[in-house]
Amino acid sequence: MACMNLEDKTFFILGIANGKSIAAGAARALRAHGARLAVTYQNEKAKKYVDPVAEELGAEVYVPCDVTEEGSLEAAVAAAQKTFGTLDGAVHSIAFAPRDDLHGKVYQTSKDGFALAMDISCHSFARLAAATAPLMTNGGSLLTMTYYGSQKVVDQYGIMGPVKAALESLAMYMACDLGPAGIRVNCISPGPMDTRAASGIRGFDALMDKAKNKSASGTLVALEDIGNLAAFLSSDAAKAITGQVHYIDHGASITD
Ligand SMILES: NC(=O)c1ccc[n+]([C@@H]2O[C@H](COP(=O)([O-])OP(=O)(O)OC[C@H]3O[C@@H](n4cnc5c(N)ncnc54)[C@H](O)[C@@H]3O)[C@@H](O)[C@H]2O)c1
């Protein structure tokens, strides 16, 4: 598809922990369609796992970014601006909840735990938009990753359900805020993927089995599938698509 060409378009990628990260899948597909990339790692401890991915992606900007640290996100975006001048899009693929809060009853979530989960997993998307939108002078695309647990009560997903519901709503409102600037905002909602973040969810194997059994084809989604969707949504081929949640789960979310 000609208009899926991302040749020389520039993207800011937040959320690669290793090669299995959903952000890595998105970045690979963007790169395969010609995009130039700015990639972040959370901290020095995480860096050695991200290094090979940044190299594989030919990342032209490679900087730390911990969204809980004052000014860290803005500094990372400034580094991208220094190299690229402008941006054509950003991918937000991060989430966190303190273990005790994630595994407890939702109504017993601590105030601090809830605030931290919301800050890292949801409000950081607004901050990413605030930092990158001024650089998207020719319009652009903002993507974030959500999950079906926002719409249905998924066993063991805990407070991440309400947090993802807030993220989806945030994306919808941001789509209207940023529409006049030609910036589109979309959520990708993948079926379960075996990533580092997922390993923190109790009973994740059972969640994978269920998703497979509920899917239309008896198949789990693959990282490349999510990447292809990310590339499509980031491209001009999707220029009329904004404010939506795009499920990519072989239909698991439509069956009972
Ligand atoms: N794995 C799944 O089954 C699944 C399904 C649907 C949606 N998602 C979502 O996809 C996104 C990416 O998760 P993943 O599964 O690829 O896991 P992952 O562990 O590979 O990525 C999570 C990323 O969040 C980053 N992060 C956490 N706290 C941060 C902070 N304070 N500052 C900066 N970065 C921080 C980590 O460094 C890591 O890179 C998350 O939003 C997750 O909820 C995952």
The ligand as an SDF file (V2000), in Angstrom:
LIG
                    3D

 44 48  0  0  0  0  0  0  0  0999 V2000
    1.5730   -8.1480   27.1390 N   0  0  0  0  0  0  0  0  0  0  0  0
    0.2670   -8.1400   26.9960 C   0  0  0  0  0  0  0  0  0  0  0  0
   -0.4160   -9.1660   27.0370 O   0  0  0  0  0  0  0  0  0  0  0  0
   -0.4460   -6.8370   26.7390 C   0  0  0  0  0  0  0  0  0  0  0  0
   -1.7410   -6.8660   26.2130 C   0  0  0  0  0  0  0  0  0  0  0  0
   -2.3970   -5.6560   25.9830 C   0  0  0  0  0  0  0  0  0  0  0  0
   -1.7550   -4.4610   26.2690 C   0  0  0  0  0  0  0  0  0  0  0  0
   -0.4830   -4.4820   26.7780 N   0  0  0  0  0  0  0  0  0  0  0  0
    0.1500   -3.1860   27.0700 C   0  0  0  0  0  0  0  0  0  0  0  0
    1.2660   -3.0290   26.2370 O   0  0  0  0  0  0  0  0  0  0  0  0
    2.1460   -2.0770   26.8410 C   0  0  0  0  0  0  0  0  0  0  0  0
    3.5770   -2.6060   26.7890 C   0  0  0  0  0  0  0  0  0  0  0  0
    3.7190   -3.7290   27.6230 O   0  0  0  0  0  0  0  0  0  0  0  0
    4.4850   -5.0470   27.1690 P   0  0  0  0  0  0  0  0  0  0  0  0
    3.5260   -6.1710   27.3490 O   0  0  0  0  0  0  0  0  0  0  0  0
    5.1540   -4.8340   25.8790 O   0  0  0  0  0  0  0  0  0  0  0  0
    5.5510   -5.2250   28.3450 O   0  0  0  0  0  0  0  0  0  0  0  0
    7.0920   -4.7710   28.4780 P   0  0  0  0  0  0  0  0  0  0  0  0
    7.4800   -5.1500   29.8700 O   0  0  0  0  0  0  0  0  0  0  0  0
    7.8870   -5.2740   27.3880 O   0  0  0  0  0  0  0  0  0  0  0  0
    6.9870   -3.1790   28.3680 O   0  0  0  0  0  0  0  0  0  0  0  0
    6.5450   -2.3710   29.4340 C   0  0  0  0  0  0  0  0  0  0  0  0
    7.4000   -1.1300   29.3940 C   0  0  0  0  0  0  0  0  0  0  0  0
    6.9460   -0.1730   30.3730 O   0  0  0  0  0  0  0  0  0  0  0  0
    8.1010    0.5320   30.7310 C   0  0  0  0  0  0  0  0  0  0  0  0
    7.8810    1.3300   31.9380 N   0  0  0  0  0  0  0  0  0  0  0  0
    7.3420    0.9530   33.1230 C   0  0  0  0  0  0  0  0  0  0  0  0
    7.4270    1.9740   34.0170 N   0  0  0  0  0  0  0  0  0  0  0  0
    8.0290    3.0130   33.3440 C   0  0  0  0  0  0  0  0  0  0  0  0
    8.4190    4.3250   33.7060 C   0  0  0  0  0  0  0  0  0  0  0  0
    8.2270    4.7860   34.9550 N   0  0  0  0  0  0  0  0  0  0  0  0
    9.0060    5.1230   32.7870 N   0  0  0  0  0  0  0  0  0  0  0  0
    9.2310    4.6690   31.5200 C   0  0  0  0  0  0  0  0  0  0  0  0
    8.9110    3.4250   31.1290 N   0  0  0  0  0  0  0  0  0  0  0  0
    8.3070    2.6100   32.0280 C   0  0  0  0  0  0  0  0  0  0  0  0
    9.1490   -0.5500   30.9400 C   0  0  0  0  0  0  0  0  0  0  0  0
   10.4560   -0.0050   30.9420 O   0  0  0  0  0  0  0  0  0  0  0  0
    8.8830   -1.4120   29.7280 C   0  0  0  0  0  0  0  0  0  0  0  0
    9.6750   -1.0090   28.6490 O   0  0  0  0  0  0  0  0  0  0  0  0
    1.6120   -1.8230   28.2480 C   0  0  0  0  0  0  0  0  0  0  0  0
    0.8250   -0.6470   28.2220 O   0  0  0  0  0  0  0  0  0  0  0  0
    0.7080   -3.0270   28.4680 C   0  0  0  0  0  0  0  0  0  0  0  0
   -0.3190   -2.7810   29.4120 O   0  0  0  0  0  0  0  0  0  0  0  0
    0.1810   -5.6330   27.0070 C   0  0  0  0  0  0  0  0  0  0  0  0
  1  2  1  0
  2  3  2  0
  2  4  1  0
  4  5  1  0
  4 44  2  0
  5  6  2  0
  6  7  1  0
  7  8  2  0
  8  9  1  0
  8 44  1  0
  9 10  1  0
  9 42  1  0
 10 11  1  0
 11 12  1  0
 11 40  1  0
 12 13  1  0
 13 14  1  0
 14 15  2  0
 14 16  1  0
 14 17  1  0
 17 18  1  0
 18 19  2  0
 18 20  1  0
 18 21  1  0
 21 22  1  0
 22 23  1  0
 23 24  1  0
 23 38  1  0
 24 25  1  0
 25 26  1  0
 25 36  1  0
 26 27  1  0
 26 35  1  0
 27 28  2  0
 28 29  1  0
 29 30  1  0
 29 35  2  0
 30 31  1  0
 30 32  2  0
 32 33  1  0
 33 34  2  0
 34 35  1  0
 36 37  1  0
 36 38  1  0
 38 39  1  0
 40 41  1  0
 40 42  1  0
 42 43  1  0
M  CHG  2   8   1  16  -1
M  END
$$$$
